[in-house]
Amino acid sequence: MAAAAAAEKPVAVRRAEELVEREMGGRDASHDAAHALRVRDLALSLAAEEGLSAPGRLLTVELAALLHDVDFSSFFSYAGDYKYTKNNVEDMSVVEKFLEEVVLEEWQKDDIVSIIKGMGFKNEISKKSVAEPTLEFAIVQDADRLDAIGAIGIARCFTYGGSKNSTLHDPRILPRDNLSKEKYMSKEEKQTSINHFHEKLFKLKDMMKTEAGKRRAEKRHKFMEDFVAEFYEEWSGRA
């Protein structure tokens, strides 16, 4: 049964999965291969709820979700997600090279690149989203944001903070308000893992674009609120 299911997958999807497993498998668990696979599964689930059924458009969604955080750091020059680069520069050349080597319609390739370039939180707070908010864009973006909140979002937040030696919490360091894109991306300011909830994660529920994403975000958001409230109680010694 598993072999039959694998055989039914488009070649581009199988190759994207292999790329993700090979190149993201060694990353910390906040942005590893499992993250990309979860976002793909969420995106396809949201697409079904939103009534997106055209095979070509579903393929665009699946590939954009799989490739959205691809990062090469072993055999190629360092490229990919700005969070793992030294100079905050994102490099799409790896994704573009992959898309050149697989059989897709040109509009699919263009849409995939556009979605990946425009879906980041940093683009929305700068009011300069690169991609038009097509249904495919909204689905992939919502899927990525759902994986950033709730129980998994909490786990990912502290995993990433730990990988960067961030402090869990420091009452003297307050969350930053009205963040610009530059401030959000800055690696120079000392920040805490708990502040990330206030600066980004608590905002994502109201930034969902699909109705399906909005419904799912409600439960995950409430879980985070309860967690952070308990965190402060325990930190202060009151609990």
HUCOR-V609693 format. One record per pair of residues at least 4 apart in sequence whose C-alpha atoms are under 7 Angstrom apart, sorted by the first residue. I is the first residue (numbers start at 1). GAP is how many residues later the second one is. Records with the same first field share a line. If there is no record, write none. Layout:
I: GAP  GAP
This chain:
1: 4
2: 4
3: 4
4: 4
5: 4
9: 4  5
10: 4
11: 4
12: 4  90
13: 4  50
14: 4
15: 4
16: 4  47  50
17: 4
18: 4
19: 4
20: 4  13  50
21: 4  12
23: 48  49
24: 8  9  46  47
25: 7  8
26: 6
27: 4  5
28: 4
29: 127  130
30: 126  127  129  130
31: 4
32: 4
33: 4
34: 4
35: 4
36: 4  29  30  33
37: 4  29
38: 4
39: 4  26  104  105  108
40: 4  22  25  26
41: 4
42: 4  101
43: 4  18  22  96  97  100
44: 4  18
45: 4
46: 4  93  166  167
47: 4  5  92
48: 4  5
49: 163
50: 162
53: 5
54: 4
55: 4
56: 4
57: 4
58: 4
59: 4
60: 4  48  52
61: 4  75  79
62: 4
63: 4
64: 4  48  51  52
65: 75
68: 48
69: 11  12
70: 10
71: 8  9  10
72: 4  6  7  8
73: 4  5  6
79: 11  12
80: 10  11  12
81: 9
82: 6  7  8
83: 5
85: 4
92: 4
93: 4
94: 4
95: 4
96: 4
97: 4
98: 4
99: 10
104: 4  5
105: 4
106: 4
107: 4
108: 4
109: 4
110: 4
111: 4
112: 4
113: 4
114: 4  16  17
115: 4  16  22
117: 13
118: 5  11  12  13
119: 22
120: 4
121: 4
122: 4  59  62
123: 4  5  6
124: 4  5
125: 55  56
126: 54  55
133: 4  5
134: 4
135: 4
136: 4
137: 4
138: 4  71  72
139: 4  71
140: 4
141: 4
142: 4  66  67  71
143: 4
144: 4
145: 4  59
146: 71
147: 5  6
148: 4  5  53
149: 4  5  52  71  72
150: 4  70  71  73  74
151: 4  72
152: 4
153: 4
154: 4
155: 4
156: 4
157: 4  36
158: 4  35
159: 4
160: 4
161: 4  5  32
162: 4
166: 25  26  27
167: 25  26
168: 24  25  26
169: 23  24  25
170: 22
173: 18
175: 20  23  24
176: 23
179: 4  5
180: 4
181: 4
182: 4
192: 4
195: 4
196: 4  5
197: 4  5
198: 4
200: 4
202: 19
203: 4
204: 4
205: 9  12  13  16
208: 5  6
209: 4
210: 4
211: 4
212: 4
213: 4
214: 4
216: 4
217: 4
218: 4
219: 4
220: 4
221: 4
222: 4
223: 4
224: 4
225: 4
226: 4
227: 4
228: 4
229: 4
230: 4
231: 4
232: 4
233: 4  5  6
234: 4  5
